[in-house]
Structures are given as C-alpha cells and as structure tokens.
Amino acid sequence: MTKRLLAPLLVASALSAPAFAQSTPFDMGPESGLVVTPPPTSAPEATPSVTVPTPQPTGFDRYILPDSTLSLEGETSRRLVALYLTAAQAQAPATLHLSYLNAVMVAPEVSRLTVTINGVSLTSVPIAASAGPAALSVDVPSGVLKPGANVVEFSAVQRHRTDCTVGSTYQLWTRLEAEGIRLSFAGNGLDQISQLADIAAIGVDAEGVTTLRVVAPDMSNPDATSALMRLTQQLAIALRVADLRIDLVDSLSTEAQPGTLDLVLAPANGLPDAFVALRDQAAGGPVASLQSPQGGNPVLVVSGPDWAAIGRAAEAMMPAMAADGRPRIDLGRTLPLITGGGETSLALLGGQTTEFNGRRYTDQFQFNLPYDFYANRYGKMELVLDAAYSSDVLPGSEIDLYVNGQIASATPLLRTDGGLLRDTVIRIPMKSLQPGRNVIDFSVNLLTQSDQVCSAGWTGEAPTRFVFSATSALRMPDFARAETAPDLRALAATGMPYAAEPSVQFAWGEDSASRVAAMTILARLAAAGEQVTAVTTVPEAALSPGADALLIMPLSAISATTLARSGLALPAAGTGGDDRVLTQFSTGTPGGPLAPVVNWVLNRAGLTLDDLRVLPASQAPFAPAPGSLALSQMQQAEGGLWTTIAAADGASLASGVEKLVETARWRQIAGRVTTLNGDVLTTIAPGAVAVTPAEPVSPFNLRLVAANWFSGNILAFTGLIALAAVLLMFATSGVLTQIGRRK
C-alpha cells in the first residue's frame, strides 16, 4: 500500500508546475493512480504577429549561514554548514559573496580567511577588515556545486599583531554576518522548487532563519490538529534546520521571501480560492502538491476529502522527505552514533591532520549518544592521541579537553626535548556526556622559549611546533543503557521517550500564540531526534495519568488538578519575589561551625550533599516567576510521564518558546524543571529518578546500570557493603560452628 501511495506522490511532485493554475497534483486514492485533467482546448484564434522581447536572465540569491552571525575565534577556527540546492541551481553559474569584520589585533599579513565548497577552495584572502566590513565576490567554478547537500567550510588562521602569549589568542576573531554571505545564481526560474526531495533547498533568510507559514486549518478538530502536528514535524526534519520559525496566517504570501515555505492544509471544500483547480481532485482522494508560483513563496498543499485522507497523504510524503544521510544545515556533516565498546577515528568526527606554529591550537569533534545513555557517574572514555611537539615547547604547556562546555581533562606536556605522542591515552570522565549530540573541544596551550622573546613578526613566522594527526581516535567503553524519568535533557536531545510511543496525549492552549508555541516545540523535538512524535489531541480535563502526555498552554488555562500533576504551581500574588532575591547568592554548601571540615571532605571526595541523601529529596511544585517560561516533567503514580511547558499567558509562552528553541539554550535544558526568565536559563534537578533498564534485559547491562546508580547513591552503596559484611560474618560463624572445636 505504501508503494502504491508513494509512486503518485513522487511523480506528481516532479510534475508540479511553477504557477498555481498549471500545477499537477497527485491523487492518492486507493482505486487510482495519477490523475491529470488536461486543460480544455479551444479553436485557435488569429492573432496579429508581435515581437516578443527575449527575457533577460534574472538573479537569484541563496543565503548560506544558519545563524545571524558566524564567529571564527582564536588562532585556528573552522565551521561547516550545509547548503541544499536543486539540480537547476547546481548547474547554473554562481558567484559567492562574502562580507566579514575582524578584531583590530589580527595581523593581516599572516592571517587568512578561506572558504571551500565540497572540498574545493574558492578563496583565501588576508584578514584585513578591522576598520569596517570587507566585501568580496568570487565566481564558483563549474562542477563544484551539486544537487542536494553542499558542504561549505569557513576557516580562519589568525595571529596576533604584537603579542606571543596564550592569553592574547582570545583577542582574535573574525565575524561573518548572514546578510553578507550568499550565493548569487544567474538564470531564470531558479527559485522554483517542485519536488519534495528538494524541499531542504528552501534554505534560510538574511538572518539565518527558516520560516513555515501555515494557512491555519480548523484547529477545533482533533484530526486536523494531529495531521498538522505530524506534517509540521516532518517538515522540520526535511528542511534540515535546528529550529523552525512558524507563523499562523490567514492567506498566502504575496511576494517571494527567502527561506520561507507556505503550507496549506485543508479538506477539499476548505482550500483557498487560489487552488480551486485542486478541489475536485482532492474531493476524490488524498492530494499533495508542491508548487512555486511566480512572485511568491513555494507552497505545499496537502488536501483530501476528509482529515483521515489528509493524514494518509502526510504519512505517504515521509519517504520523499527522508533525512537519512543528509546533514543538518548548522552542522555541515552527519554525526556518527556511538553505542560503546569500540573505537572511532577522529577523522569521522571532523578532525583534520594539522601542522601548527601558534600558541593555542583548537579543534572540535562531535558525535551522538543513544537516548538511554546512563553512564554519567562512573567510568571514563579515552582519547587515543597521535601528535607531536617540538623541543621549543616548555613545561607548563598542556592539552585541555572540554566536553559539552565543561572542562574534563588537563594533561601537561612534561618533556623538554620534544616528543612523539603515539597512541597516548588521555582518560576523560564521562560525567559531562549526555544523550544526543555531544561536543568535545580539543585545545593545546603551547609555551615556548621563542615566544618569550617575541621578536617583530614572530607571531606568524614561527616554525611548526605542534602536529595533530586525524588518526587519533576516541575509545568508548561499554556503558549502561537505561531510561530515566524525569529527564528533560533526554527529551530535548532526542525527543524520547515520546517519539517511540504509538501516540502521546496532547493538550494545548486555545489562543493562536499558544498554538504557535506548541508547533514550534514539536518541530524542535523532531529536528533534535529526527523522529516524529505522534500526538492525539485531548482536552486538558480528560488527560489520563496512566499514559504519557504533553501539555503546552498558559498556566491560567490549566486546571488545579492537572497543575498538581504537572509539578508546577501558580505564583502567589505578592509573595515569593523576596525569597528569590535574598537567596540568589546561596551556594548550596553546608553551613555552621563544622562547615569547613565538611566542605573539605566533600571536595576531596568529589561529592555533593545530594550524593549523601538516603531518601529522595522532596519535590515541591515549582512556581515560575512572572513573565518566565517553565518546562516541567513529572512521573505519575499511575505510570504516565507528563511534560508541561507553560507561562503566565499565551504571549509569554510564544515569546519564551521562540528564545528557548535557539540551539545554545536548547542544549542547556535538563533536570525535572527548566525555566527561562529573560535570557537566564535555570535548571532544577529531580529529587527522585525512576530508572528503567533497556530491553532486552541482560545481566551485563544490569551490572552497568547498578554501577552508575550506586555511584550517585553513596550511602546506599555503603549500606549494601555493610549488610554484605554482616551476612558474611553470620555465614562464617555458622561454618566455624559446624567444623570448629566445641570445647
């Protein structure tokens, strides 16, 4: 049945014409294939001969950066982005436009900015734009661009004008603004996108944003909501963006806007007048059509005789919009999934062999971990390093490793006669690893004898002093696999456990702002985990505590019963504000006369007070501050896992969600409660965590799960050891009683 539905879809998408009146939709009815109704013919009329001017080629621009600004910092820095093109765009003549600004401390004579596309260097220019933005243009050679994903790399080699210290390298930066980084294509009709497989070529606008304009259907219909939520998530995955801006609108766009897709989702009798030609066909079966009207945005029309048929059309489109093997535009490469018990070359994680003559060498490696990764309290992974450094390097130089922004390892370079680091093992605690995407920043701080002199021009003329080899590898041990709840971090990183459920209860606010927030959150979850979460709209009062649920609505719209189950509370009027101000400097460490001794013991053992708890900490409902956004996850006694995203009103909810889905903030979501108040994000750890080992259950995995659990519950482990000692004592006593002398 899937093949039967998919074939008409692909054919119709390929045949969609550039104008509404000329589009060729497909019929997904079970009794028919592609149905094309030819336009009515009429007898030709005699017309006077006229001279038709030859149309001049028009320009078409594609913005490249997925953020408003791309910053290259330090002495070595590079960033990858993915640029998706249609076949027509890839074959057209193209020009790269580049604009940048750099710090005044960057020495232009020894600093260079390089841009490559698909491994082909397009330009390498001195970095000399400290007084104002510099602009340049370079033609892209024929054959460099290709249909689909194109990897664009921006890299900078920067040296300080006068200073040879490690600290001075933090003053070096080059910034590229999204508005000034674009490809210009020469030709007609290159903005046309008519195949679903090319939908990622929608791209971004001058601010690095991709926008989905939804011509709102009847939101009061639960079937309409389910179809809209599924299709929104599919598009978030297919567009290959991290966060998708969603607007609810009443009509189609009247002019073309870069990085924008219009979505029309309605039954046949509810289609806008612009698609009157589709109504008859949609009345007979599911229809989907991707059109690119002249002077407007690309439009995806999904229709059918009823919402059940529309749902089938959305589901049938999934294979055509599959994201397998296609990198997200802000990452530039697909990230490998590491499941433990093996070794991964750093070349697969983005590493490059490099010879370096500066003071601070940096690189970055990224990979994914499973959603049920449960080894953040025990064990270590290993970096098997292949590198070398010269005899000019002094003691005090070191290799630093940061995992997800947290310092994880500092290894000194002790030899003073240079050294070859062949298969050198650097052990890295797994404390900062998390489900989903992980980022390791590799930094080498080099102190040298020659830099102490720092003669004129030496910052760029120094000989090679450090070599990094991409044959280095990351060795990951076998780690525990278990789901934990509550755990907002796993949800934000992978969409789990909801993405694995056949259907999740879904309740949202009635106002348009709340609906935009709900669609934005679901789209962000889908983009993070590259999975669609199937939701069923349920009235808030009818939610079942025995099933998983997702609530996105204002606090004022949540009943007292549901609010009690959500882990949130309404802030009491006129109270609570002083407590927040007065406790802002609290450190969470014990006080009193014995505080220095207790703190010393805890620091030496690497423990906190939470590690010494016997019983779980209390979890009082959290009252978010006025104007803030709150995320809360709570395990229900009946078995359901409820996640609530709420704010005081719909406007605060929408504005808070818009800030929250930005990648830097989204990756900070954790614990049982996360709040965003202005630009300040705060997390609250859960007092009690339910741990469910992965299936199928194995003794080996249970041992690893127990090791991680006991590492976070020291007193329980101590009690278990004491109990084992007592049992051993009684057992030994019994044995000796039987075999020993009685007198």
Summary of the structure (lengths in Angstrom):
residues: 743
radius of gyration: 29.9
end to end distance: 86.2
largest distance: 132.9
contacts: 2393
relative contact order: 0.10
helix: 28%
strand: 29%
